[in-house]
Amino acid sequence: MSSHADPAGAGKRVAVVGGGPAGLFAAERLRAAGLSVDLYEAKGSPGRKFLIAGKGGLNLTHSEPRPQFDQRYRERQADVAGWLDGFDAEALRGWARGLGVDTYVGSSGRVFPLDRKAAPLLRGWVRRLKEQGVRFHVQHRWLGWNDDGALRMQTSDGDVAVNVDATVLALGGGSWPELGSDGTWVDTLRARGVDVAPLQAANCGFDIEWSGHFRQRHAGSPLKPVIAHWRDLHGDPQQLQGECVASEYGIEGSLVYAIAADLRETINRDGHALLELDLVPGRDEARLRAELSRPRKGRSFGEHLRRTTGIDAAKAALVFERLGKDAGNDPDAVARTLKRLPLRLLRPRPMAEAISSAGGVCLEATNAGLMLQALPGVFCAGEMLDWEAPTGGYLLTACYASALRAADGVIAWLR
């Protein structure tokens, strides 16, 4: 990131609170503008959630073109699109190249570092920030402000007061609290008059009341490929093909995460949500009825079901879970169930288990530069803002883009 130091910012000190990707990127931008930057992280090292997210292969961004990319942000797509105008997926890939990390597009369109690892990128990034003059303060937990307007930081040696000219809060949401994003900032900001939407689980699994037999025999079984059918909040039918997992508590996986916002909001409104799965994409119901009506030749119905339709044991068990042990007496019902297996979703999994969270600081509580209307000089970035997106690189991209917007807001405000 090139320097564009402004003499008007000389001597100005900015605190960035939170050492995740949004905080680190805001610090980079601010330092490039010639500002004095101190970054405060509650844990012993920055980027812990970033590292864990990268364990299965760091999904940096997605190759989907805009404006389709923007639509992943649902109700906030217009706001996030504005951020992406300043820093989009290609810009993120270019930034990674600047750290010596080349990327590639996977078969799903997701973008990964060539080595699929987060640790080398994070190490190089933190090292570069330190070389550029960003000062890191770990094990400093932000507690709000004192009566004089200074930031209160809790450390192992007691509370300290930090006086700055501007602050960027990049405190994360409420998922994976053990890694630092515990949502404790919500009450602190609300007490200062900031409008904060309740934090909720996003990109999460859902509870289903499986029978003990199904849970014991098939928990952890992948369901692939399947087509999910559901209705959005307007009542319009939707469908999406993908993969998911029948877990001990219910259902999870990439397909479920992609539609979790609709499912969660339906549960909030109605007390439950209906998700229907097509277990045999590519086969129509009439063909299934014909196949299931063939002679069994002494085989059990379960074996007959698997052989004639090609489904695995877990999908067959779902049919019995729905229709009971006498399912073989009604091939028509089995065919219907294979094409539209109804699942009653009771509740999202706890937010602490979720990949990300929805809710947060309402964008209407900020100005165009993401400064809080109620707290001049305090800016917000990343997941603590009220937007959400499915997994696939969309989350991380918006964290970077919002950090750039907030940092540029600080630079303009201090001028």
Secondary structure, DSSP 8 states (H G I E B T S, - for coil): ------GGGTT-EEEEE--SHHHHHHHHHHHHTT-EEEEEESSSSS-HHHHHHTTT----EE---TTHHHHTTGGGHHHHHHHHHHS-HHHHHHHHHHTT--EEE-TTSEEEETT--SHHHHHHHHHHHHHHT-EEEES-EEEEE-TTS-EEEEETTEEEEE--SEEEE----SSSGGGT---THHHHHHTTT--EEEEEEES--EE----HHHHHHHTTEEEEEEEEEEE-TTS-EEEEEEEEEE-SSEEESHHHHHTHHHHHHHHHHHSSEEEEEESSTT--HHHHHHHHTS--TT--HHHHHHHHH---HHHHHHHHHHH-TTGGG-HHHHHHHHH-EEEEE--B--GGGSSEEEEEE-GGGB-TT-BBTTSTTEEE-GGGBS----TTTHHHHHHHHHHHHHHHHHHHHH-
